[in-house]
Amino acid sequence: MSRTSLMSIGFFLLFMGIQLHVVESFTMTRRVSNFLTDNFPGDEGTIAAAARSNLPQFGANDQNYNSPYYQASYTNSVVQIQPTASATTFSAENRTLQPPRWICWPVLFLGAVMILQGLLRT
């Protein structure tokens, strides 16, 4: 790795560690929350997954609002899933990510080591 690359990654990790130390939690936007709920269901995704399993099946000529091609076109507004019988609204709540308090220190130290390694390269 070149000197510039090592120092750039080191500064990035250093600033990321500072941010992890200062900020207590990160709140995701609704679009990112919907993406995480669809692809990585955790505690918050179990309710949405259970609600989706109760949707009626679609015929060959009906629009499948649960297809990944339709879901890839999310906007920042509430996601509307409209089955043929009645309109159902899904909106994943904004997820909040709370990293552990200790995670900032390894990131800071790794960034400092990479900056020092970049300085020592000739």
VENGI-V264439 format. One record per pair of residues at least 24 apart in sequence whose ideal C-beta (glycine too) atoms are under 10 Angstrom apart, sorted by the first residue. I is the first residue (numbers start at 0). J is the second residue. D is the distance in Angstrom with one decimal. If there is no record, write none. Layout:
i/j/d
I/J/D
I/J/D
This chain:
i/j/d
0/113/9.2
0/116/8.7
0/117/8.5
0/120/8.4
1/117/8.5
1/120/7.6
2/116/8.8
2/117/5.0
2/118/7.9
2/119/8.8
2/120/4.2
2/121/8.1
3/117/7.4
3/120/9.4
4/113/9.3
4/117/7.8
4/120/9.9
5/112/9.6
5/113/5.3
5/114/7.6
5/115/9.2
5/116/5.4
5/117/3.5
5/118/8.7
5/119/9.3
5/120/6.8
6/110/9.9
6/113/7.3
6/114/5.6
6/115/9.4
6/116/8.5
6/117/3.5
6/118/7.2
6/120/8.9
7/113/9.0
7/114/9.4
7/117/8.1
8/109/9.2
8/110/7.8
8/113/5.5
8/114/8.9
8/116/9.9
8/117/8.4
9/109/8.0
9/110/4.8
9/111/7.0
9/112/7.4
9/113/3.3
9/114/3.6
9/115/7.8
9/116/7.5
9/117/6.0
9/118/9.2
10/110/6.9
10/111/10.0
10/113/8.5
10/114/6.5
10/117/9.1
11/106/9.8
11/110/7.2
11/113/9.0
12/105/9.5
12/106/5.5
12/107/7.5
12/108/9.0
12/109/5.4
12/110/3.1
12/111/8.4
12/112/9.1
12/113/6.5
12/114/8.6
13/106/8.1
13/107/6.3
13/108/9.4
13/109/8.8
13/110/3.5
13/111/6.4
13/113/8.4
13/114/6.7
14/106/9.6
14/107/9.5
14/110/7.7
15/102/9.9
15/103/8.6
15/106/5.6
15/107/8.6
15/109/9.7
15/110/7.3
16/102/8.4
16/103/4.9
16/104/7.3
16/105/8.0
16/106/3.7
16/107/3.4
16/108/7.9
16/109/8.0
16/110/5.8
16/111/8.7
17/103/7.5
17/106/8.9
17/107/7.1
17/110/9.1
18/103/8.2
18/106/9.2
19/98/5.9
19/99/9.3
19/100/8.8
19/101/9.7
19/102/5.8
19/103/3.9
19/104/9.0
19/105/9.8
19/106/6.1
19/107/8.3
20/100/8.3
20/102/9.1
20/103/3.9
20/104/8.0
20/106/8.9
20/107/7.4
21/103/8.5
22/96/9.9
22/97/9.7
22/98/8.5
22/103/9.5
23/95/9.8
23/97/6.9
23/98/8.8
23/100/8.5
24/95/5.1
24/96/6.5
24/97/4.5
24/98/8.1
25/94/9.0
25/95/7.0
25/96/4.5
25/97/7.9
25/98/7.8
26/93/5.4
26/94/7.5
26/95/5.1
26/96/7.9
27/91/9.3
27/92/9.8
27/93/5.8
27/94/4.6
27/95/7.4
27/96/6.7
28/75/6.6
28/93/6.9
28/94/9.4
29/73/8.5
29/74/9.1
29/75/6.0
29/76/7.6
29/77/7.4
29/78/8.4
29/90/7.0
29/91/7.0
29/92/8.4
29/93/5.9
29/94/9.4
30/73/5.5
30/74/7.4
30/75/5.3
30/76/9.1
30/78/9.2
30/91/9.6
30/93/9.9
31/73/9.7
31/75/9.8
31/91/9.4
31/93/8.5
31/94/7.5
31/96/9.9
32/90/8.7
32/91/4.5
32/92/6.7
32/93/5.2
32/94/4.5
32/95/9.3
33/70/7.9
33/73/5.5
33/74/9.8
33/75/9.5
33/77/9.2
33/78/5.8
33/89/8.1
33/90/7.8
33/91/4.9
33/93/9.8
33/94/9.5
34/70/8.6
34/71/9.4
34/73/7.3
34/91/8.9
34/94/9.9
35/91/7.7
35/94/5.9
35/96/9.4
36/78/9.6
36/89/8.8
36/90/9.7
36/91/4.1
36/92/8.9
36/94/7.7
37/65/9.6
37/67/8.4
37/70/6.1
37/71/9.8
37/73/9.0
37/78/9.4
37/89/9.8
37/91/8.3
38/67/9.5
38/70/9.5
39/94/10.0
41/94/8.6
42/94/9.8
43/91/6.8
43/92/6.7
43/93/9.8
43/94/6.1
43/95/9.6
44/91/7.7
44/94/9.4
46/89/9.9
46/91/9.1
46/92/9.5
47/78/9.9
47/89/6.2
47/90/9.1
47/91/6.0
47/92/9.6
50/80/9.3
50/87/7.8
50/89/6.9
51/80/8.0
51/87/9.3
51/89/7.6
53/87/9.1
54/80/7.1
54/82/5.7
54/84/9.4
54/87/7.1
54/89/9.7
55/82/5.3
55/83/7.1
55/84/6.1
55/85/9.5
56/82/9.4
57/82/7.6
57/83/7.5
58/83/8.5
64/89/9.7
65/89/9.9
